[in-house]
């Protein structure tokens, strides 16, 4: 019976993976990041953060891996803020109270935005929670990542450090 279930599940899994691949093409490496609106944030649009390296994280209160990512994002914001990093987490809960309850247990020491209609996530092509987009100081997508686990920490930090180094190199060339 297990073998039959596996055989039946395989085509469904393959179909879901191909759907993820298709919708993941909404945002690609090297292209300019979509100028999404940031409801409830200190800045109204992502473009207002141009000149900074921005780690945009899409999250929801029901997302288990988000509980792991918040302490890490706090750490990254604290460690790299003076070098030009801005962590920005966009909540996609339909009810703000759900997000507030999550934040009471998982404080955010970085910028937050709230998008209960999920319009920003649709424009970016979010297919998993959390999904993060690393945007370089030039406004172009440097890296896309779906999910989060403690095993992702070092690789993600390495990407952030490289983007910050590239942005400082750009600034020094302009001066």
C-alpha positions in Angstrom: 0.0 0.0 0.0 2.9 2.4 0.8 4.4 1.8 -2.6 1.1 2.5 -4.3 0.8 5.8 -2.3 4.3 6.8 -3.3 3.6 6.0 -6.9 0.4 8.1 -6.8 2.1 11.0 -4.9 5.1 11.2 -7.3 3.2 12.8 -10.2 1.5 15.2 -7.9 4.9 16.2 -6.4 6.4 16.6 -9.8 3.4 18.8 -10.9 3.8 21.0 -7.7 7.5 21.4 -8.3 6.9 22.5 -11.9 4.3 25.0 -10.7 6.8 26.4 -8.2 9.4 26.7 -11.0 7.0 28.6 -13.2 5.8 31.0 -10.6 9.4 31.5 -9.2 10.3 33.2 -12.5 8.4 36.3 -11.4 11.6 37.7 -10.1 15.0 36.8 -11.4 18.6 37.3 -10.4 20.1 40.5 -11.8 16.9 42.1 -12.7 15.7 45.3 -10.9 13.7 44.4 -7.9 10.0 45.2 -8.2 9.1 48.5 -6.7 6.6 47.0 -4.3 4.5 49.1 -1.9 5.2 48.6 1.8 1.9 49.0 3.7 2.4 49.9 7.3 6.2 50.4 6.9 8.3 53.5 7.7 9.0 53.8 4.0 6.2 53.6 1.5 8.1 51.8 -1.4 11.0 49.5 -1.7 12.7 52.0 -4.1 13.1 54.4 -1.2 15.7 52.0 0.2 17.9 52.2 -2.9 21.5 52.7 -1.9 21.2 50.1 0.9 21.4 46.3 0.6 17.9 45.1 1.5 17.1 41.7 2.8 13.3 41.4 2.1 11.6 38.5 4.0 8.0 37.5 3.4 6.5 35.8 6.4 3.3 34.7 8.2 2.4 34.0 11.8 1.7 30.3 11.0 5.1 29.8 9.5 7.3 27.5 11.7 10.6 28.4 10.0 9.8 32.1 10.5 10.2 31.5 14.2 13.8 30.5 13.5 14.5 33.2 11.0 13.5 36.2 13.2 16.4 35.9 15.7 18.8 35.4 12.8 17.4 38.5 11.0 17.7 40.5 14.3 21.3 39.4 14.4 22.0 40.4 10.8 20.4 43.8 11.2 22.5 44.5 14.3 25.7 43.2 12.8 25.5 44.8 9.4 23.3 48.0 9.8 26.3 50.3 9.9 27.5 48.7 6.6 24.3 49.5 4.9 22.0 46.5 5.5 18.3 47.0 6.0 16.3 43.9 6.9 12.6 44.4 5.9 10.1 41.7 6.8 6.7 41.8 5.1 3.9 40.0 6.9 1.2 38.3 4.8 -1.3 37.4 7.5 -5.0 38.3 6.7 -5.4 39.5 10.3 -3.0 42.0 11.8 -3.8 40.5 15.3 -2.1 37.2 14.2 1.0 39.1 13.2 1.0 41.1 16.4 0.7 37.9 18.5 3.7 36.3 16.6 5.7 39.5 17.1 5.0 39.5 20.8 6.8 36.2 21.1 9.3 36.8 18.3 10.3 40.5 18.4 11.6 42.2 15.3 14.5 44.6 15.6 14.2 45.5 11.9 11.7 47.2 9.6 8.3 45.6 9.2 5.5 46.0 6.6 2.1 44.4 6.6 0.4 43.2 3.4 -2.8 41.4 4.4 -3.9 41.1 0.7 -0.6 39.6 -0.3 -0.2 41.8 -3.3 3.6 42.3 -2.8 4.1 38.5 -2.5 2.1 37.9 -5.7 4.2 40.4 -7.6 7.4 38.9 -6.4 6.3 35.3 -7.0 6.4 34.0 -3.4 5.7 30.3 -3.3 6.9 29.3 0.1 7.1 30.7 3.6 9.4 32.4 4.4 10.8 33.6 1.1 13.6 36.1 1.1 14.9 38.4 -1.7 18.3 40.0 -1.3 18.4 43.3 -3.2 21.7 45.0 -3.9 22.4 48.7 -3.3 21.8 49.2 -7.0 18.2 47.9 -6.6 18.9 44.6 -8.4 18.1 41.2 -7.2 21.2 39.5 -5.9 19.7 36.3 -4.4 16.4 34.5 -3.8 15.8 32.0 -1.1 12.8 29.9 -0.1 12.4 28.5 3.4 14.7 28.8 6.4 16.6 26.5 8.7 19.5 26.9 11.0 21.6 25.2 8.3 20.9 28.2 6.0 22.3 30.8 8.3 26.0 30.8 7.2 25.2 30.7 3.5 22.7 33.5 3.8 25.0 35.7 5.8 27.8 35.1 3.3 25.4 36.4 0.5 24.6 39.4 2.6 28.3 40.1 3.3 29.2 39.8 -0.4 26.3 42.2 -1.4 27.5 44.7 1.2 31.1 44.4 -0.1 29.9 44.9 -3.7 27.9 48.0 -2.6 30.9 49.5 -0.8 33.0 48.9 -3.9 30.4 50.7 -6.0 30.4 53.7 -3.6 34.2 53.9 -3.7 34.3 53.8 -7.5 31.7 56.7 -7.6 33.8 58.9 -5.3 
